[in-house]
Amino acid sequence: MKAYPFLHKHPTTGNTTMSDGMDLRDWFAGLAMQAFVSAEDFSTKTDIEFAYEIADAMMKARKEVTE
């Protein structure tokens, strides 16, 4: 699933294209990362993996609510 789809108009050609946007999972992981980065004991590899675990849990919960 994608987050934030948008239309883009090229500044010189005027051609309009559609972008699907970023993956919703990546968006959720980014939100989780904000909390980790602000923590003093931030450890990149472990926290990035944990951010995606949180994102996966958010995707699962979202799916369960919409079904």
Secondary structure by P-SEA (a helix, b strand, c coil): ccccccccccccccbbbbbccccaaaaaaaaaaaaaaaccccccaaaaaaaaaaaaaaaaaaaaaac
